[in-house]
Amino acid sequence: MALSCLEKAQVWLFKAFTGICFIIFRFFSSPRRPAEPRKRLPPVSNPLLLEPATQLAKRIRRKEVSSVEVVQAYIDRIQEVNPFLNAVVKDRFASALQEAAQVDKLIEEETGGEEVLEDRLPLLGVPLSVKESFSLLGMPFTTGVISRRGVVASVDAPPVALLKRAGAIPLGVTNTSELCMWSEAHNHLYGVTNNPYDLERIPGGSSGGEGSILAAAGAVIGVGSDIGGSIRMPCFFNGIFGHKTTPGVVSSENQYPPTSGRQEEYLSSGPMCRYAEDLLPMLQIMAGPRANMLSLNTKVDLKKLRFFTIPHDGGSTYTYPVSKELVDIQRKVVERLEADLGVKVQQVCLPGLRYGFQIWDTYMSLPDKDGKSPLPFAELMGEPGRPALPPWELLKWMMGKSEHTMAAILLGMLEMTRRSKTSPFLVQQKEKLQKEVDELLGADGIILYPTHTRAAPKHHHPLFRPFDFAYTAILNILGLPVTQCPLGLGEEGLPLGLQVVGGKLQDHLTLAAAVYLEKSFGGWRDPGAD
């Protein structure tokens, strides 16, 4: 069975509509100045910025370096690079330095030894950045919505609270896309965030500020959330590591916008960082008592795992083809795995992947078990006042009067075209794909899958190719853990990478694969280095 003529027509209508919106955007946007030589960030000069969080914590506990020194080093770096990036939208530097001084005093007075501190406070004195959509006590909690200007968090979101309880020190909050529902960190409250490898390009979304400041060495660890790729795309575009946890393991409370309908089933919060070794201890902390759902303390022998590679989605009508450099780097990963581990990586085809966007869109719109439908996007756009009217906002935008980005307006318009009835065909395709993937992965399988169709695009270009996020989004609906891994830089100096996918609750397998890939392909690269 294939898509109906009506559904095919909707595909082309969506593409035509987004194309028209992109043309309108280009026409009404301010004209760009002639191209200037590509700007580069200053290279990292302080060696403290080049150590994983776990190593920094160890050195702080041993009094080899003070927490104040580490926190100050990161503050200095943020002040150096943030004017280029616009990634950190509100800092708490003074409070962070006070907390660092308290850490150093605690270590001086501790009589139980280093082991006691490590067990009780594994991230003691380590700086942390936080996505602005997470509630961080005393900090803005707007998700880039102008009508929420002035909203300040009164509590810590559970994962943030757990990291703070483990000794981490938040330095500030980072930019997101408007309402966390776009692949570029851009809103009219804080502005546009830039990619540290090329300031003319996007850092991804919605955790784009996190990805940008981490890649620029302005943070060592960070917190992100992911309902359609919002951890993995920024990590991919910025050349860092990130993990979309098995849903239900890390709490999603006290985030904005809140989930509704069945969206809680597809949202995952997880760690973002420059060094693979920090992923597992961060996840263990962020999961709290639910960490026992996972086998994070189990030693993984990669040679005993089964590996599969899927180079593309099978030719979706919605997505563009995967670029040659991303196909090539995935092939190199396969070759390296086979040479180093002696495994056979099998290429497989899962036809249901070609319906990735439609499946994601369908399931994100489903009501919960009590029959309550998800909150309309237009309602969130207007919160705390009346719902927005996307067509009216489009007219206002063309006159420079709208408080919303073109991306948010576009999403509101597309929501108005959504069919009221759930497509039985798409439900059937999802259930079939779920069964195939679960059987393929089992408890010892790993799938390699592209994160996106291309490396970081230029600012606003996702408006013309809005559905390429389907490569990440389908994995949210399937409920699988995924680790995003950097794989060096491409021809244009932009980060390459791929998704490492495991079976449900098998997060430890993908995290182990990330450590291997970091050693094999070099991991994060300083965007300021020659």
Secondary structure, 3 states (H helix, E strand, C coil): CCCCHHHHHHHHHHHHHHHHHHHHHHHHCCCCCCCCCCCCCCCCCCHHHHCCHHHHHHHHHCCCCCHHHHHHHHHHHHHHHHHHHCCEEEECHHHHHHHHHHHHHHHHHCCCCHHHHHHHCCCCCCEEEEECCECCCCCECCCCCHHHCCCECCCCCHHHHHHHHCCCEEEEEECCCHHHCCCCCEECCCEECCECCECCECCCCCCHHHHHHHHCCCCCEEEEEECCCCCHHHHHHHCCEEEECCCCCCCCCCECCCCCCCHHHCCEEEEEECCHHHHHHHHHHHHHHHHHHCCCCCCCCHHHCEEEECCCCCCCCCCCCCCHHHHHHHHHHHHHHHHHHCCCEEECCCHHHHHHHHHHHHHHCCCCCCCCCCCCHHHHHHCCCCCCCHHHHHHHHHCCCCCCCHHHHHHHHHHHHCCCCCCHHHHHHHHHHHHHHHHHHCCCEEEEECCCCCCCCECCHHHCCCCCCHHHHHHHHCCCCEEEEEEEECCCCCEEEEEEEECCCCHHHHHHHHHHHHHHHCCCCCCCCC
